[in-house]
Amino acid sequence: MFVRLVYESFRRQTRRKLLAGAAITLGVGVATAMIGVATDIGDKINRELRRYGANLVVTPQEDTLDVEIGGVNLKPASDGAYLDEIDLPKIKGMFWRNNIIGFAPMLPVTVDTGDSKLTLLGTYFSKRLSFGKTDFATGVQTTHPWWKVQGAWPEDASEDVLLGERLASRLNRQPGDQIDIAGRPRRVAGILSTGGTEDDQIVAPLALAQQVLGKPHAVRRIYVSALTKPEDAFARRDPKTMSGAMYDRWYCSPYARSIAYQLQEAIPNSHAEQIRQVAQNEGVVLSRVKGLMLLITLAALFASALAVSAAMATAMFERRNEVGLMKALGAGKASVAGLFFTEALLLGLAGGLVGFSGGALLARLIGRSIFDSQITIQPVLLPLILAIAVIVTFVGSALAIRRAVELDPVYALRGEG
């Protein structure tokens, strides 16, 4: 009898049930898409933000040491120490090597062009390196993607150079012209525009800067672009004060500080740290986007619950005679409530399944249109989505079911309920 009552309810009130099911499907579909995107958004946003530059910098450890006696800084005035270029491929041997998008060594030197003294910045443009069995290309074309070149990028094995656009304008040089550097003419491959100090500099392959400086394999600093996890209180803890288990957890988390720590392990006599403005902005952007998605999810579920409440209230009003008859024949409050909560459960499960499928499709569309990559909803989310759908349905139906349970059968059968 119970099953027949449920069946007849869906058969006779198909339109009401479809309206309530559509409301659940839409709300749960939006929630599924937002949850799916939120679980995958960290890497997507991180990759997008990597277009705005490196987030870690590695310098010689000696540059961070201050020698003071009696308040007097005795550190000698110099250009500082240097890192060894030979150690750079070791970056691809560290634990979080797959999170390293790229790195670019920098070596500024002063050169004589005959007319004046200028800064020549040596770096990798897109240099191929290898570590073990891993081959990869890295350089400023990866870590500084906003650098624009009119002409062509120099080859890393060549002695061609780029001129900053302001410097090129002062010297009246164009791509294909030559410029004298350290007594030898070098071809200008292109004109560089960065919006920074490089617009007044000569940018050349790292080997040329090392040759001018007279220090083979010398590197002054390394800019590293890495996918990281936003900082929390645990990330900011000093690893020296952690227990073994906590240290392993910290070390195996892609925090900027833990990746910087591993960079120091990979490159001898180095000091690595975050570029604070970049790291902080990433965390702010990510938290705000996730907050917006949470707000959209809650709003969609709230609207869904309201629509279900309206549909169920109308359905209960139409079935007041049925409820009155059930109670007059001896059905208790628990039996009446059980009948309607069973209907709500079935409605929630059906809407949840359809909403999950629609939300997965919506998440893919969001991934392709916004992040230009695929976002896949994991099947493990299905139980969570079904639970959300059932809860929303129960919340939306609760008031109508309460009124049905409290309905006086005498007034209901007389048409006064």
KOLVOLO-845960 format. One line per 10 residues: number of its first residue (from 1); for each residue x, y, z of C-alpha. Coordinates in steps of 0.5 Angstrom, whole numbers. Layout:
N
NUM) X/Y/Z | ...;
end
This chain:
417
1) 0/0/0 | 6/5/2 | 9/4/-5 | 2/5/-9 | 1/11/-5 | 8/14/-7 | 7/12/-14 | 0/15/-15 | 3/21/-12 | 8/22/-18;
11) 3/19/-23 | -3/24/-21 | 2/30/-19 | 7/29/-25 | 7/37/-27 | 8/39/-19 | 14/34/-19 | 17/36/-25 | 17/43/-23 | 20/41/-16;
21) 25/36/-20 | 27/42/-25 | 29/47/-19 | 33/41/-15 | 37/40/-22 | 38/47/-23 | 41/48/-16 | 45/42/-16 | 48/43/-23 | 50/50/-21;
31) 53/47/-14 | 56/41/-18 | 60/46/-23 | 62/50/-18 | 65/45/-13 | 68/42/-19 | 71/48/-21 | 73/50/-14 | 77/43/-13 | 81/44/-19;
41) 82/52/-20 | 88/52/-16 | 93/50/-21 | 89/53/-27 | 89/60/-23 | 96/59/-21 | 98/57/-29 | 94/64/-31 | 98/68/-26 | 105/65/-28;
51) 104/69/-34 | 105/75/-30 | 112/73/-28 | 116/69/-23 | 114/68/-16 | 121/66/-13 | 128/69/-13 | 135/65/-12 | 141/69/-10 | 148/67/-7;
61) 147/66/1 | 153/71/2 | 148/77/0 | 144/75/6 | 149/76/11 | 151/82/14 | 157/83/18 | 157/88/24 | 161/90/30 | 159/95/34;
71) 154/97/30 | 158/98/24 | 157/94/18 | 164/91/15 | 161/87/9 | 165/89/4 | 162/93/-2 | 162/89/-8 | 158/86/-13 | 157/80/-9;
81) 158/73/-10 | 156/68/-15 | 152/62/-16 | 154/56/-21 | 151/56/-28 | 153/48/-27 | 148/47/-21 | 142/50/-25 | 139/43/-28 | 139/40/-21;
91) 132/44/-20 | 129/39/-24 | 132/34/-19 | 128/37/-13 | 122/34/-10 | 117/39/-13 | 120/39/-20 | 114/38/-24 | 111/44/-21 | 117/48/-24;
101) 114/52/-30 | 121/55/-31 | 127/59/-29 | 131/64/-32 | 138/66/-29 | 141/73/-29 | 148/76/-30 | 148/84/-30 | 155/87/-32 | 157/94/-34;
111) 160/94/-42 | 163/99/-46 | 160/101/-52 | 165/106/-55 | 160/112/-53 | 158/110/-46 | 158/105/-41 | 151/101/-41 | 148/95/-37 | 148/88/-41;
121) 144/83/-38 | 146/76/-39 | 140/71/-39 | 137/65/-42 | 132/66/-47 | 130/59/-49 | 135/54/-47 | 135/47/-47 | 138/43/-41 | 138/36/-39;
131) 138/33/-32 | 139/25/-32 | 134/23/-37 | 130/29/-37 | 130/34/-43 | 127/41/-42 | 127/48/-45 | 127/54/-40 | 129/62/-40 | 125/69/-40;
141) 120/67/-45 | 117/62/-40 | 118/66/-34 | 117/73/-37 | 112/72/-42 | 110/79/-42 | 117/81/-45 | 115/83/-53 | 121/83/-58 | 120/87/-65;
151) 125/83/-69 | 127/76/-67 | 129/73/-60 | 137/71/-60 | 139/64/-60 | 142/62/-53 | 148/59/-57 | 149/66/-61 | 152/73/-59 | 146/77/-62;
161) 143/81/-57 | 137/85/-56 | 136/92/-54 | 131/95/-50 | 126/100/-53 | 129/106/-50 | 136/105/-51 | 135/103/-58 | 131/110/-59 | 137/113/-56;
171) 142/110/-60 | 138/110/-67 | 138/102/-68 | 134/97/-71 | 134/90/-72 | 139/87/-76 | 144/93/-74 | 150/92/-70 | 153/95/-63 | 160/95/-61;
181) 160/91/-54 | 167/90/-51 | 171/92/-57 | 167/87/-62 | 161/88/-66 | 155/84/-64 | 148/84/-68 | 142/87/-66 | 137/81/-67 | 131/85/-64;
191) 128/91/-60 | 126/89/-53 | 120/92/-49 | 118/90/-42 | 116/96/-39 | 122/96/-34 | 129/97/-33 | 131/92/-39 | 128/98/-44 | 135/102/-42;
201) 139/95/-42 | 142/91/-47 | 140/83/-46 | 144/78/-49 | 145/70/-48 | 148/69/-41 | 155/66/-44 | 156/73/-47 | 155/76/-40 | 160/71/-37;
211) 165/72/-43 | 165/80/-42 | 165/79/-34 | 171/74/-35 | 167/69/-30 | 165/63/-34 | 159/60/-31 | 157/66/-26 | 150/67/-25 | 148/73/-20;
221) 141/71/-19 | 135/66/-21 | 128/67/-22 | 124/61/-22 | 116/61/-24 | 113/55/-20 | 106/53/-18 | 105/54/-11 | 99/53/-6 | 97/59/-2;
231) 100/60/4 | 97/59/11 | 99/59/18 | 102/52/18 | 106/54/11 | 109/60/15 | 112/55/21 | 120/55/21 | 121/48/19 | 127/47/24;
241) 122/47/30 | 117/42/27 | 117/34/29 | 119/29/24 | 112/28/21 | 110/35/21 | 116/37/17 | 115/31/12 | 108/34/11 | 111/41/10;
251) 116/39/6 | 111/35/1 | 106/41/1 | 107/45/-5 | 108/52/-1 | 112/57/-4 | 117/57/2 | 117/49/2 | 119/50/-6 | 124/55/-4;
261) 127/51/2 | 128/45/-4 | 131/50/-8 | 136/52/-3 | 138/44/-2 | 139/44/-10 | 143/50/-11 | 149/50/-6 | 151/56/-3 | 144/59/-5;
271) 138/63/-1 | 131/63/-4 | 125/67/-2 | 118/69/-5 | 117/75/-9 | 112/77/-4 | 108/81/-8 | 107/76/-13 | 105/70/-8 | 101/75/-4;
281) 97/77/-10 | 96/70/-12 | 93/68/-5 | 88/74/-5 | 86/72/-12 | 85/65/-11 | 81/66/-4 | 76/71/-7 | 75/67/-13 | 73/61/-9;
291) 69/66/-4 | 65/68/-10 | 64/61/-12 | 62/59/-5 | 57/65/-6 | 54/63/-12 | 53/55/-10 | 49/58/-4 | 45/62/-7 | 43/57/-13;
301) 42/52/-7 | 37/57/-3 | 33/59/-9 | 33/51/-11 | 30/50/-4 | 25/56/-4 | 22/53/-11 | 22/46/-8 | 18/49/-2 | 13/53/-7;
311) 12/47/-11 | 11/42/-5 | 6/47/-1 | 2/47/-7 | 2/40/-8 | 0/39/0 | -6/44/-1 | -8/40/-7 | -8/33/-3 | -11/36/4;
321) -17/31/3 | -12/25/2 | -8/27/8 | -15/28/12 | -17/21/10 | -11/18/12 | -11/20/19 | -18/19/19 | -17/12/18 | -12/11/23;
331) -5/14/20 | -1/17/25 | 4/23/24 | 10/19/23 | 7/15/17 | 4/21/14 | 11/25/15 | 14/18/12 | 10/18/6 | 12/25/4;
341) 19/25/6 | 20/18/2 | 17/22/-4 | 22/28/-3 | 28/23/-2 | 26/20/-9 | 25/27/-12 | 32/29/-9 | 36/23/-11 | 33/24/-18;
351) 34/31/-19 | 41/30/-16 | 43/25/-21 | 41/29/-27 | 44/35/-24 | 51/32/-23 | 51/30/-30 | 49/37/-32 | 54/40/-27 | 59/36/-30;
361) 58/39/-37 | 57/46/-34 | 64/45/-31 | 67/43/-38 | 64/49/-41 | 67/54/-36 | 74/50/-36 | 74/51/-44 | 72/58/-44 | 75/61/-38;
371) 82/57/-37 | 82/54/-44 | 83/47/-41 | 79/41/-39 | 76/41/-32 | 73/34/-30 | 68/32/-25 | 71/26/-20 | 66/21/-19 | 67/21/-12;
381) 63/27/-12 | 57/24/-13 | 55/22/-6 | 56/29/-4 | 52/32/-9 | 46/27/-8 | 47/28/0 | 46/36/-2 | 40/35/-7 | 37/31/-1;
391) 38/36/4 | 36/42/0 | 29/38/-2 | 28/36/5 | 29/43/7 | 25/46/2 | 19/41/4 | 20/41/11 | 15/47/12 | 9/44/8;
401) 10/37/11 | 10/40/18 | 3/43/16 | 1/36/13 | 2/33/19 | -1/38/24 | -7/38/19 | -14/36/23 | -18/31/19 | -24/33/20;
411) -23/40/17 | -19/37/11 | -25/32/9 | -30/38/10 | -25/42/5 | -23/47/10 | -16/45/12;
end
